[in-house]
């Protein structure tokens, strides 16, 4: 296959990865904007290199005619979660979306690989709009915890180094590391509720501060500058206490002040118009 044909073949997969990265990152941000805990910690993606595709085809005896059907992970998305419980939550979010359809599921959490690899893989159908026509592609979505990802990345590097034949003593160390990582995930699950509460409180504070500063900036344009400086100093005092209830109270009071300033500004403009 010529280089240009490979590029034409892989371009829609690049487009699929780019679009899905935006969608999953927006999903994460939407949770945070609504002061909800996001099961998605981070998202990355890639399209397999031509050499990786060829190697997989050779190892599995896949013909060029079968390639797009049999090589399910030409496009890949990796979603990293903080906790094991978040993995299934992400899978549910994907299942209920209308822009992708789950074709198959490979659960390496319930059925851990002999190597110690743990992750949840979903193969989804995803449609991109090309210049010529819509094209439906397969995309592999890997969902795992940060700890699982650390192990998998290390194991992948060793597989590359040893050409798939990792020495027994290294395999033994990887197995022990996999057991330790599983234990770590279990321990983290024990404090999941506390961590979620802390993260939600932090996000609420972030959103409140953003709203308050926006209101202060608007007041600065409309109101007495000295009074606005006093309001800003009061905000800094309250912020230093890290008390969400006080911040919320201050925001409500600021909304009332801002509404009054807007109404006064409108009245002033109308009076000036009548006089002219």
N, C-alpha and C positions, 0 to 999 in steps of 0.2 A: 504494500500500500504506500502511495506517495505521501511525502510530508504534508503537502497542501490538503490531501484528502483526510489525513489524520486531524488536521486543524479544523476542517469543516465538521468532522465527526464529533470532536470534543467541545466545540464552541457552545452548543446547547447545554452541555453538562456544566461548563463554566457559568453559564447564565443561571442554571438551576441552583448551583451552590451560592452564587451571589444573592439571589432572591431569597433563599431560605435563611441565609445568615441575617439578612435584614429583618425577616419575619420573626425569627426566634429572638433576636435581640430586642425587637419592639415588644414582643410578648413579655420578656423580662422587665422592660421599663414600664409597661402598662401595669404590671403588678405593683411596682414601686410607686408609681404616680397615684395609685389608689390605696396606698398604705397597706398593701398586702404582702405577705411573705412570698418571694419568688422561688420556686423549686429549681429554676435555672440559675446557675452561678456564672457560667461563661459558655460561649459557643465558638467553635472554629469549624473550618471546612476546607476541603481540597478536592481536586480532580486528579485521579491516578495519572502518573506519567506513562508515556507510551511504553517505556521499558518495563514498567511494573505490569501493565496490561498484557504485554507479550509474554512475560514470564509466567503469569497466571494461566494464560491460554495454553502455553506449552505444558505446564505441569498437570493441567486437567484435560488436555486433549480437546480443547475448544476450537472450533473453526471460526474463520472470520464471519461467516454467515450467522453463526450462533452467538457471536461475541456480546451484542447488546442485551441478549436474553439471558445468557449464562453468567456473564461477569456483572454481578449485581452491585458491586461497589465502585464502579467507575467514578461516580460522584459520591462523596462522603461528607456527612455532617457529624460532628462530635459535640455532644451536650454534656457539660460537667455539672454535677450537683454537689451539694454539701453533704447530704445524708442519703443513706440507702433508701429510706422511705420516699424520697423525692423522685427516685427513678421511675417508679410506677405512676406517680402523679404526672410526670412529663409525658409518659406513654399515653395516659388518659387524655391529656390536652391534645396530643397529636391525633388520637383516635377520633376525637369529636370535631376536628377541623374539616372544612368542606373543600380545601384546596389541595389536600393530599389524601391518598387512600393506602392503608396498610395492606401490603401484599403478604408478608410473612413476618414471623417473629422468632428470634433465636435467643432463648433465655439462658445465658451463661452465668446467671446468679443461682438459679435453682439447679442448673446442671453445669457446674464448674468444669472447665477443661482440665485435663490431666496436668497441664503445665502450671495451673494455678490462676489462669486468666479468668476474670470475672467482669461481666458487662451485659447490658441488654442491647440487642441489635434489632432494629426494625427496618425492613425493606419496604419502602413506600413508592407508590406511583405518583409522580409530580409532572404537571404539564407546563411547558414554557411556550411562549408565543414567539416564533421566529418570523422572519420576513416572509418566508414561503408559506408556512402553515403552523398550526399548533403541533408540538411534539411531546409525547408522554414518555418520560424516562423513569428508570429505577434509580433510587437514591438510598444509600445505606445510612441510617441514623444510629450512631452508637451513643448510649446513655450510660454514664458511670459516675462514681464519686471521684473526688479529687485524689483520694488515696489509691483507688483502683487505677486511675489514669497514670499516676506516678509509676506504679508497678508495670503497667502495660507498656508504657513508653520505654522503660528500662529493658523489659523483655524483648521488645521489638528491636532495639539497638543491638542486643546480644545475638538475636536471630540473624541480623544482617552481618554482624562481625563473623559469626561461626557458620554462615551459609546454611542455616537451618539445622545444624548438628551441634548443639550446645553440649559441652563436656559434662559428664555426670556430676562432678563436684559443683559446677555452676548451677546445674538444674536443682540440686539439693538446696543450695542457698536461695534460689528463686522460690522454691516451694515453701521454705521457712518464712521468707519475706511475705509471700502471699497469705500465709496463715496469720502473720502478725498484722497485716493490713486489714484482714477480715475482722480481727479482734478490735483494731482501732475503730473501724466503722461501727462496730457494735457498741463500743464505749461512747462514741460521739452521739449515737442515737439516744443514749441515756440522758444526755443534756440537751437534746434537740429542742424541747419546748422552751427552755430558758434562752437558748441562743436565738430562736425565732422571735421571742418577745423583745429581746434586746435589739435585734436588727429592725424590727417593725417600729420600735420607739425611735430609733435613730433616723429612719426614713420619715416618720411623722415630723420630727424636729426639723429635718432638712426642708421639707415642704412648707412648714410653718414659717421658717426663716425666709425662704424664697418669697412667699406671699407678703410677709411684713416689709421686707426691703423694697419690693415692687410698689407697695402702697406709700412708703416713705418717699420714694423717688417721685411718685405722682404728686404727693403733697408739696414737695419742694418746688414744683412748677406752679402750683396754685396758691399756696398759703404763705403766711409770714415766715420768712426764712429762720428767724430766731426761734419761733415756736417749733418749727420742724427739727431744728438742732436739739431742742429739749426732748422732743419725742424720740429722736434717734438715740440720745444718751440714755433715756429710760429703757429703750429696747436692749441696749448693751448691758445694762444692769440686770435686767430680767434674764437675758440669755446666759449670763455668767452663772445663774443658779441651776440651769439645766432642768427646769421644772416645766413639763409639758402643759400642765393645767394653767400655769401662769402665762406661758407663751400663747396659748389658745385664747385666754381671757384678753390679753393685750391685743391680739389680732382682731378680735371682735370689737374692742373699743376703737381700734384704728380704723376699722371699716366704717363705724359710725361717724368718726371725725372726717374721713375721706368723703363720705356721702354728703355731709354738711358743707364741706369745702366745694364740692362739685356743684351743689345747688346754689351756693352763694356766687360762684363764678358765673353760672348761667344767668342769675338775676342781674348781676352787674353788667353783663354784656347786653341783656335786653334793655336795661335802663339807658345805657349809653346809646343804643340804637334808636330808642324813642326820642332822646334829646336831640339827636342829629336830624 
